[in-house]
Amino acid sequence: MLKIRLARAWKKNSPFFRVVLTEHTAPTKSWFKEVLGFFNPISKEFKINNLEAVKKYLSCGAQLSPRVEKLIKINNITL
C-alpha cells in the first residue's frame, strides 16, 4: 500500500520534512517514489508542489498519514 507521509531531510538541528509518496513498509529515511511537497516546522511553511499528482495517487488507493492529513486541513488545501 502506498502512503503519502513526511520524510526527514537536512541537518541534525534544523528540521525540514519532505512530503513523499512511499511504500508503507519502507523506513522513514529510506527510498521514496516521488517528492510531492515540503514542510518546514520552524517557519510553519507547508506546500504541496504537485497537487494533481496527490489527487491521482489518492484516487488510485494511496493513503495520507495522520500528520500530513492534519497539515492539509490546517492550510485549507482541497483534495
MODELLER restraints for C-alpha pairs under 7 A, 6 or more apart:
rsr = mdl.restraints
at = mdl.atoms
rsr.add(forms.Gaussian(group=physical.xy_distance, feature=features.Distance(at['CA:1:A'], at['CA:23:A']), mean=5.94, stdev=0.5))
rsr.add(forms.Gaussian(group=physical.xy_distance, feature=features.Distance(at['CA:1:A'], at['CA:24:A']), mean=5.89, stdev=0.5))
rsr.add(forms.Gaussian(group=physical.xy_distance, feature=features.Distance(at['CA:1:A'], at['CA:62:A']), mean=6.60, stdev=0.5))
rsr.add(forms.Gaussian(group=physical.xy_distance, feature=features.Distance(at['CA:2:A'], at['CA:21:A']), mean=6.73, stdev=0.5))
rsr.add(forms.Gaussian(group=physical.xy_distance, feature=features.Distance(at['CA:2:A'], at['CA:22:A']), mean=5.60, stdev=0.5))
rsr.add(forms.Gaussian(group=physical.xy_distance, feature=features.Distance(at['CA:2:A'], at['CA:23:A']), mean=4.59, stdev=0.5))
rsr.add(forms.Gaussian(group=physical.xy_distance, feature=features.Distance(at['CA:2:A'], at['CA:24:A']), mean=5.67, stdev=0.5))
rsr.add(forms.Gaussian(group=physical.xy_distance, feature=features.Distance(at['CA:2:A'], at['CA:62:A']), mean=4.74, stdev=0.5))
rsr.add(forms.Gaussian(group=physical.xy_distance, feature=features.Distance(at['CA:2:A'], at['CA:63:A']), mean=6.54, stdev=0.5))
rsr.add(forms.Gaussian(group=physical.xy_distance, feature=features.Distance(at['CA:3:A'], at['CA:21:A']), mean=5.74, stdev=0.5))
rsr.add(forms.Gaussian(group=physical.xy_distance, feature=features.Distance(at['CA:3:A'], at['CA:22:A']), mean=5.51, stdev=0.5))
rsr.add(forms.Gaussian(group=physical.xy_distance, feature=features.Distance(at['CA:3:A'], at['CA:23:A']), mean=5.99, stdev=0.5))
rsr.add(forms.Gaussian(group=physical.xy_distance, feature=features.Distance(at['CA:3:A'], at['CA:24:A']), mean=5.53, stdev=0.5))
rsr.add(forms.Gaussian(group=physical.xy_distance, feature=features.Distance(at['CA:3:A'], at['CA:62:A']), mean=5.33, stdev=0.5))
rsr.add(forms.Gaussian(group=physical.xy_distance, feature=features.Distance(at['CA:3:A'], at['CA:63:A']), mean=4.87, stdev=0.5))
rsr.add(forms.Gaussian(group=physical.xy_distance, feature=features.Distance(at['CA:3:A'], at['CA:64:A']), mean=5.75, stdev=0.5))
rsr.add(forms.Gaussian(group=physical.xy_distance, feature=features.Distance(at['CA:3:A'], at['CA:65:A']), mean=6.66, stdev=0.5))
rsr.add(forms.Gaussian(group=physical.xy_distance, feature=features.Distance(at['CA:4:A'], at['CA:19:A']), mean=6.71, stdev=0.5))
rsr.add(forms.Gaussian(group=physical.xy_distance, feature=features.Distance(at['CA:4:A'], at['CA:20:A']), mean=5.57, stdev=0.5))
rsr.add(forms.Gaussian(group=physical.xy_distance, feature=features.Distance(at['CA:4:A'], at['CA:21:A']), mean=4.61, stdev=0.5))
rsr.add(forms.Gaussian(group=physical.xy_distance, feature=features.Distance(at['CA:4:A'], at['CA:22:A']), mean=6.50, stdev=0.5))
rsr.add(forms.Gaussian(group=physical.xy_distance, feature=features.Distance(at['CA:4:A'], at['CA:62:A']), mean=6.98, stdev=0.5))
rsr.add(forms.Gaussian(group=physical.xy_distance, feature=features.Distance(at['CA:4:A'], at['CA:63:A']), mean=6.12, stdev=0.5))
rsr.add(forms.Gaussian(group=physical.xy_distance, feature=features.Distance(at['CA:4:A'], at['CA:64:A']), mean=4.83, stdev=0.5))
rsr.add(forms.Gaussian(group=physical.xy_distance, feature=features.Distance(at['CA:4:A'], at['CA:65:A']), mean=6.06, stdev=0.5))
rsr.add(forms.Gaussian(group=physical.xy_distance, feature=features.Distance(at['CA:5:A'], at['CA:19:A']), mean=5.58, stdev=0.5))
rsr.add(forms.Gaussian(group=physical.xy_distance, feature=features.Distance(at['CA:5:A'], at['CA:20:A']), mean=5.62, stdev=0.5))
rsr.add(forms.Gaussian(group=physical.xy_distance, feature=features.Distance(at['CA:5:A'], at['CA:21:A']), mean=6.65, stdev=0.5))
rsr.add(forms.Gaussian(group=physical.xy_distance, feature=features.Distance(at['CA:5:A'], at['CA:64:A']), mean=6.38, stdev=0.5))
rsr.add(forms.Gaussian(group=physical.xy_distance, feature=features.Distance(at['CA:5:A'], at['CA:65:A']), mean=5.20, stdev=0.5))
rsr.add(forms.Gaussian(group=physical.xy_distance, feature=features.Distance(at['CA:5:A'], at['CA:68:A']), mean=6.03, stdev=0.5))
rsr.add(forms.Gaussian(group=physical.xy_distance, feature=features.Distance(at['CA:6:A'], at['CA:17:A']), mean=5.76, stdev=0.5))
rsr.add(forms.Gaussian(group=physical.xy_distance, feature=features.Distance(at['CA:6:A'], at['CA:18:A']), mean=5.50, stdev=0.5))
rsr.add(forms.Gaussian(group=physical.xy_distance, feature=features.Distance(at['CA:6:A'], at['CA:19:A']), mean=4.71, stdev=0.5))
rsr.add(forms.Gaussian(group=physical.xy_distance, feature=features.Distance(at['CA:6:A'], at['CA:20:A']), mean=6.14, stdev=0.5))
rsr.add(forms.Gaussian(group=physical.xy_distance, feature=features.Distance(at['CA:7:A'], at['CA:17:A']), mean=5.32, stdev=0.5))
rsr.add(forms.Gaussian(group=physical.xy_distance, feature=features.Distance(at['CA:7:A'], at['CA:18:A']), mean=5.18, stdev=0.5))
rsr.add(forms.Gaussian(group=physical.xy_distance, feature=features.Distance(at['CA:7:A'], at['CA:19:A']), mean=6.44, stdev=0.5))
rsr.add(forms.Gaussian(group=physical.xy_distance, feature=features.Distance(at['CA:7:A'], at['CA:20:A']), mean=6.65, stdev=0.5))
rsr.add(forms.Gaussian(group=physical.xy_distance, feature=features.Distance(at['CA:7:A'], at['CA:28:A']), mean=5.70, stdev=0.5))
rsr.add(forms.Gaussian(group=physical.xy_distance, feature=features.Distance(at['CA:7:A'], at['CA:29:A']), mean=6.03, stdev=0.5))
rsr.add(forms.Gaussian(group=physical.xy_distance, feature=features.Distance(at['CA:8:A'], at['CA:16:A']), mean=6.04, stdev=0.5))
rsr.add(forms.Gaussian(group=physical.xy_distance, feature=features.Distance(at['CA:8:A'], at['CA:17:A']), mean=4.54, stdev=0.5))
rsr.add(forms.Gaussian(group=physical.xy_distance, feature=features.Distance(at['CA:8:A'], at['CA:18:A']), mean=6.48, stdev=0.5))
rsr.add(forms.Gaussian(group=physical.xy_distance, feature=features.Distance(at['CA:8:A'], at['CA:29:A']), mean=6.54, stdev=0.5))
rsr.add(forms.Gaussian(group=physical.xy_distance, feature=features.Distance(at['CA:9:A'], at['CA:16:A']), mean=5.46, stdev=0.5))
rsr.add(forms.Gaussian(group=physical.xy_distance, feature=features.Distance(at['CA:9:A'], at['CA:17:A']), mean=5.54, stdev=0.5))
rsr.add(forms.Gaussian(group=physical.xy_distance, feature=features.Distance(at['CA:9:A'], at['CA:18:A']), mean=6.87, stdev=0.5))
rsr.add(forms.Gaussian(group=physical.xy_distance, feature=features.Distance(at['CA:10:A'], at['CA:16:A']), mean=6.22, stdev=0.5))
rsr.add(forms.Gaussian(group=physical.xy_distance, feature=features.Distance(at['CA:15:A'], at['CA:40:A']), mean=6.99, stdev=0.5))
rsr.add(forms.Gaussian(group=physical.xy_distance, feature=features.Distance(at['CA:15:A'], at['CA:41:A']), mean=6.90, stdev=0.5))
rsr.add(forms.Gaussian(group=physical.xy_distance, feature=features.Distance(at['CA:16:A'], at['CA:39:A']), mean=6.25, stdev=0.5))
rsr.add(forms.Gaussian(group=physical.xy_distance, feature=features.Distance(at['CA:16:A'], at['CA:40:A']), mean=4.98, stdev=0.5))
rsr.add(forms.Gaussian(group=physical.xy_distance, feature=features.Distance(at['CA:16:A'], at['CA:41:A']), mean=6.78, stdev=0.5))
rsr.add(forms.Gaussian(group=physical.xy_distance, feature=features.Distance(at['CA:17:A'], at['CA:38:A']), mean=5.66, stdev=0.5))
rsr.add(forms.Gaussian(group=physical.xy_distance, feature=features.Distance(at['CA:17:A'], at['CA:39:A']), mean=5.08, stdev=0.5))
rsr.add(forms.Gaussian(group=physical.xy_distance, feature=features.Distance(at['CA:17:A'], at['CA:40:A']), mean=6.31, stdev=0.5))
rsr.add(forms.Gaussian(group=physical.xy_distance, feature=features.Distance(at['CA:18:A'], at['CA:35:A']), mean=6.67, stdev=0.5))
rsr.add(forms.Gaussian(group=physical.xy_distance, feature=features.Distance(at['CA:18:A'], at['CA:37:A']), mean=5.83, stdev=0.5))
rsr.add(forms.Gaussian(group=physical.xy_distance, feature=features.Distance(at['CA:18:A'], at['CA:38:A']), mean=4.19, stdev=0.5))
rsr.add(forms.Gaussian(group=physical.xy_distance, feature=features.Distance(at['CA:18:A'], at['CA:39:A']), mean=6.14, stdev=0.5))
rsr.add(forms.Gaussian(group=physical.xy_distance, feature=features.Distance(at['CA:19:A'], at['CA:35:A']), mean=6.01, stdev=0.5))
rsr.add(forms.Gaussian(group=physical.xy_distance, feature=features.Distance(at['CA:19:A'], at['CA:36:A']), mean=5.36, stdev=0.5))
rsr.add(forms.Gaussian(group=physical.xy_distance, feature=features.Distance(at['CA:19:A'], at['CA:37:A']), mean=4.77, stdev=0.5))
rsr.add(forms.Gaussian(group=physical.xy_distance, feature=features.Distance(at['CA:19:A'], at['CA:38:A']), mean=5.15, stdev=0.5))
rsr.add(forms.Gaussian(group=physical.xy_distance, feature=features.Distance(at['CA:20:A'], at['CA:32:A']), mean=6.48, stdev=0.5))
rsr.add(forms.Gaussian(group=physical.xy_distance, feature=features.Distance(at['CA:20:A'], at['CA:34:A']), mean=5.68, stdev=0.5))
rsr.add(forms.Gaussian(group=physical.xy_distance, feature=features.Distance(at['CA:20:A'], at['CA:35:A']), mean=4.49, stdev=0.5))
rsr.add(forms.Gaussian(group=physical.xy_distance, feature=features.Distance(at['CA:20:A'], at['CA:36:A']), mean=5.43, stdev=0.5))
rsr.add(forms.Gaussian(group=physical.xy_distance, feature=features.Distance(at['CA:21:A'], at['CA:32:A']), mean=5.99, stdev=0.5))
rsr.add(forms.Gaussian(group=physical.xy_distance, feature=features.Distance(at['CA:21:A'], at['CA:33:A']), mean=5.56, stdev=0.5))
rsr.add(forms.Gaussian(group=physical.xy_distance, feature=features.Distance(at['CA:21:A'], at['CA:34:A']), mean=5.29, stdev=0.5))
rsr.add(forms.Gaussian(group=physical.xy_distance, feature=features.Distance(at['CA:21:A'], at['CA:35:A']), mean=6.52, stdev=0.5))
rsr.add(forms.Gaussian(group=physical.xy_distance, feature=features.Distance(at['CA:22:A'], at['CA:32:A']), mean=4.68, stdev=0.5))
rsr.add(forms.Gaussian(group=physical.xy_distance, feature=features.Distance(at['CA:22:A'], at['CA:33:A']), mean=5.59, stdev=0.5))
rsr.add(forms.Gaussian(group=physical.xy_distance, feature=features.Distance(at['CA:36:A'], at['CA:48:A']), mean=5.90, stdev=0.5))
rsr.add(forms.Gaussian(group=physical.xy_distance, feature=features.Distance(at['CA:36:A'], at['CA:49:A']), mean=5.71, stdev=0.5))
rsr.add(forms.Gaussian(group=physical.xy_distance, feature=features.Distance(at['CA:36:A'], at['CA:50:A']), mean=5.70, stdev=0.5))
rsr.add(forms.Gaussian(group=physical.xy_distance, feature=features.Distance(at['CA:37:A'], at['CA:47:A']), mean=5.49, stdev=0.5))
rsr.add(forms.Gaussian(group=physical.xy_distance, feature=features.Distance(at['CA:37:A'], at['CA:48:A']), mean=4.17, stdev=0.5))
rsr.add(forms.Gaussian(group=physical.xy_distance, feature=features.Distance(at['CA:37:A'], at['CA:49:A']), mean=4.92, stdev=0.5))
rsr.add(forms.Gaussian(group=physical.xy_distance, feature=features.Distance(at['CA:38:A'], at['CA:46:A']), mean=5.90, stdev=0.5))
rsr.add(forms.Gaussian(group=physical.xy_distance, feature=features.Distance(at['CA:38:A'], at['CA:47:A']), mean=5.58, stdev=0.5))
rsr.add(forms.Gaussian(group=physical.xy_distance, feature=features.Distance(at['CA:38:A'], at['CA:48:A']), mean=6.64, stdev=0.5))
rsr.add(forms.Gaussian(group=physical.xy_distance, feature=features.Distance(at['CA:39:A'], at['CA:45:A']), mean=5.69, stdev=0.5))
rsr.add(forms.Gaussian(group=physical.xy_distance, feature=features.Distance(at['CA:39:A'], at['CA:46:A']), mean=4.40, stdev=0.5))
rsr.add(forms.Gaussian(group=physical.xy_distance, feature=features.Distance(at['CA:39:A'], at['CA:47:A']), mean=6.56, stdev=0.5))
rsr.add(forms.Gaussian(group=physical.xy_distance, feature=features.Distance(at['CA:40:A'], at['CA:46:A']), mean=6.45, stdev=0.5))
rsr.add(forms.Gaussian(group=physical.xy_distance, feature=features.Distance(at['CA:55:A'], at['CA:79:A']), mean=6.16, stdev=0.5))
